[in-house]
Amino acid sequence: MKRIIFLIFVIFTSCTSTEIPELTSGEEVYTARCSACHGSDFSGRVGPSLKADSNAAQMSDSYWVQTITKGMGSMPAQRLTDNEVTLVIEFIKSQY
């Protein structure tokens, strides 16, 4: 029994101790975490368009932060650092 508990502990700690490197530019964050659903050109795919003429473009930064970190509709919450969230919002808006 002790061996099983020890084995579970080792597996659990080895799976959770891997540090995920922080992305350092908004473009990196967008490419890695957003483009699959929103398109590499922001035109939308599974997720809605993020182009300058989209509804999303008219939203405040607080709306963007809430949507990215908490999710909305079919979009799941994204596990990003506060800095990554800021970088990706700035990157998207810089494309308008």
N, C-alpha and C positions, 0 to 999 in steps of 0.2 A: 504494500500500500504506500509506504514511504517513497519507493522508487517511482511509482506512478505520479504522485504529487510532485516529486522533484522534476520528473520529465515534463510535466505540464508547465511547471514554473519556468524551466529552461526554454521551452518552446515559446511561451508567452513573452518572456523578456527578450529573447532574440528577435522576435517578430516586431516588437514595439520599440526597440532601441535604435533602429536605423533612422538616422537623421535625414530628412528630406532637404536638399539644398534649396535655399531661397533663390527665386528668379530675380534678376537684377534690372530688367527693363520691362516696360509695359508691353512692348512687342513680344518679348519672350513669354510673358504671362499669357497674352492673348493667343499666341500660336499654340502654346502647350495646353491651355485650359479652356479656351473659348471658341477657337476657329472651327473645331469639328462640328459644332452646332450652329454657330452664327456665320460661318463662311470666312474664308481667308480674306475676302474683299468686303466683309461686313454685310453682305446682301441677304444673309439668312439661309438656313437650310432647315434643320429640325427646329431650331430656335428662330426668333424673329430677326428681321433686319436691324442693324445698328447704324445704318447710314444716316447722314445729316437730315434727310427728309422723313425719317422714321419717328414714331411716337416716342421711342426711347430717347432720342436726341433732345427732346423737349423737357425731359425729366431732370430734377435737381440731383446733385451729387448724393444727397442722403437717400434718395430713391435707389440710385445705383448701388450704393453700399449695402442697403437692406436687401436688395434683390440678389446681389452676388453672395453675401454672407448667410442669408437665411433661405434663399430660394424663393421661387414664385411660380405658381402653376405647375407646368411639367419640368421646370428648371430646378435641379437639385442645388442645395447650398454648396458652395465651393469652399474647400479648405485652403484658404490663402492667408498669408500674414496681412496685417494692416498695411504695411508698405506695399505689398503686391497688389492689394485692392486699389490703393491710391495710384500706383503706376499704371495699372490696366485702364482705369477710368481716364486718366490723363492721356494715355495713348489713344484710346478710342476717340475722345473729344478732339484730339489734335488732328484727326483725319477729316474733320468737317470743313 
